[in-house]
Amino acid sequence: MAKKTKRTIYTSPAGIAVFPWLNRPDTKFVSEANPAGMYKTDLAFSPKEFESEQVLLKGRPVTNPEDASSWLSLKGLIDGAVAISVEEAKKEHKKFARSIVPYYPYLDEINDEGELTGRVLVRYKQNAQIKTKDGRLLNIIIPIFDARGAPLKLDVYGGSLIKVAFSMRKTWMAKDKQAGVRLDMSAAQVLKLVEYSKDAASFGFEVSDEPDEEAPWEDDDGDQEDF
């Protein structure tokens, strides 16, 4: 029997959650290969944070394999893993070696107007159901903790400040001749929770920054009406 390889679980720096699906899986794009949907979240960082904030492994910074005195940033960790994946793909798929391009699980954020926001989005995902090598189906739940490490039962919405525990998985996409890594989410810690709330605009009210200069409605006696 082949020896089971234990996954290395890293802890990301704290980032702003963008479109998080942590409490329940997103089932909008289910498929035969992924019938139960997917847990996912993007974490938004400034370029400086992405390139300098440290990744932790068992509570300690991850060191650079080429320089044990320096610590790896999130970008450094991912880029190093992608480079290894590309080199391995070139050996495994020799006929495509010259056309293989790297796949990175991060991108520059673009707003609804098609403009760059200046932030980097790092993508974490996890299928809500996985099939083991012996054919068993396992339902996955993402553990969520608060800043003190206690289980958090509240729903987590976009804008929350969170950390993600994740592992890296090598990926090969034959159709696009891409090799890289995916970030499999294992758990999340919420440092600052943003809960769901509706504002005036969500009810159809127009919102203006201009002060209301209209005088209060008064009755015939000049006293302000009280309801």
N, C-alpha and C positions, 0 to 999 in steps of 0.2 A: 504494500500500500504506500502510495506517495505521501511524503511528509507534508502536512498542512503548513503553509506559510502564514505566519501571523502578520496582520497588517500593522503598519506603523501609523499611529494616530497623532496628528499634529493639532495645535491650537492656533487659530488665526489671531491676528491683531483685532482690536475692536473696530468695527465699521458700521456704517449706516445701512440697515436692511432696506432693500428695494424689492417690492412685490414678493414678500415672504409667504411661503406656504409651509409652515412649521407644525401647526397644530393638527392639520389634516392635509392629505395629498391633493394636488391639483389634478383633476380628472378630465380636463378639457380635451387633452390629446391622448386618450388611451388608445392602445393598439393590442394586437394579438400578443406581441412580445412584452407589452407592458400594460396588462389589463386593469391594474389597480391604481394607476396614476403615479404621481411623483411628488415627493417633498423637494422643495427647492427654495433658494433665496440667492439674490445677488447681494454682495457687500460693496458699498461705495467707499472709495478712499481718494484722497488727494494724491496726485502723482508722487509727492514727497513722502507721504505715509506709505504708499505701496512699495516704494523703493528703499525705505529705511526702517519701517516698523518690523520688529523681530517676530519670527515664528517660534512657538514654544513646543518642546517635546518633553512630556512628563514634567512640566513646570520650569524647564530650563531652556535657554535659547539654543537654537540649532546652529552648530558651527559649520563654517565653510569647509568642505572636504579638501580644498586646495590650500586653505590657510586656517589652521585650527584656532588661531588667535582672533579671527573675525567671525561675526555672527551673520547668519543668512536672513535677509528680508523675505517677505512673502514673494515678491517678484523674483528674487534670486533663487529661492527654493523651486518655484514653478519652472522658471526658465532652464534651470539645471536638469530637472526631470524631463522636460520636453526634449532637450538636446539628446539625452540618453535614448529616449523613445524613438527619435528620428534615426539615430545611428543603428539601433536594433532593427527598425523597419527596413532600412536599406539592405541589411544582411538577409532578412527573411524574405523580402520581396525584391530580389535583385533586378528583375526586368523593369521595375519602376524606380530604381534607385535615383536616377537623375531628375525625376519629376516629382519626388516626394516633397511636400511642403509641411512646415510645422503647424500644429494646432495648439493654440493657447486658450485656456479656460478663463480669459479675461479680455476686456475690450474697452474702448473709450465710450463713455456715456453720451448719448445723443437725445436731446429733448424732443417734444412733439413738433417743434418747428424745424427739425432737422439740423439743429445747431449743437456743437460740442459744448458740454457743460463744464468741462475741465476736470471731471472726476473719472476714475477708473472703476469699472464694475468687475468684480471677481465672482464667478459663478460656481455655486455649490448645489449638488443634486443628489437624490437618493430614491431609487425605485421603492414604491410602497410595498411591493411584493417581490421576493427573489426566489429563484429556483436553485436548490442545492444540487451538487453533482450526483447525489443518489435519488434525485427526482422529487424531493420534498419541497413544498411551497411554504415559505416563511413570510408572515405579515410583519412589516417593519413599523415601528413607532419611533419618532425622533424624541429623545428625552430633552426637556427644556428646563433650565435652572435659572433662578434669579441671581442677583449679584452676590448673595451670601452662600450660594450653592444649594439652596432648597428647591425642591421641585416647584415649577411654576405652572399653574393651571389656566391662567388667563391667556386669551388670544393675543398673538403678537402681530402688530401691523407695521406697515412701512414707516420708516423714520425712527424706529427703535434702534438703540445702540446695542449691538450684540457681538459676541465672539462665536466662532464655529469650530467644533472638533471635526477633523476630516482626515481622510486617507487619500493617497494618489493612486490612480489606476491607469496603466498604460492603455492607449486606445489606437486603433488603426481603422481608418475609414477608406475602404477600397475605392468607393465611387469617386471621392474627391482627391484621392492619393494624399491623404493627410495622416500624419502621425503625431501623437502628443500625449497629454494626460487629461484625465477627468478628475474632479475633486468630489469624492463621495462623502456626503455629510453624515456624521455619526450622532452629533448632539449639538445643542446651542445653549449659550448662556446669555441672558438678557441683563445688560448693565443699566439700561434706561428704557423703560417700557413706554411705547406709544399705543394707547388703546383707541378703539373705534369711537368716533364721534361724528355727528353730522353738523355741518355749518349752515348758515343761511342760504348759501348758493345751492346746496344739495336739495333744498325744498323749493327751488325755483325763484327765490327772491334775488333781485338785483342788488349788487354790493357796490357801494361807492365810497371813495375816500373823502369826498366833500362833506363838510358838516351840514346838518339839517338846519337851515335858517328859517324855516316856516314856524310861525308862532303857534303855541299850543291852542287847541280849539277851546273856545270859551262859550258859556251860555249867555243868554240875554242880560243877565245881571252882572256879567263881567267876572264871575267866579269860574275857575277851571272845573270842567266836568269831571266827576269822579265816578267810576263804574265799579 
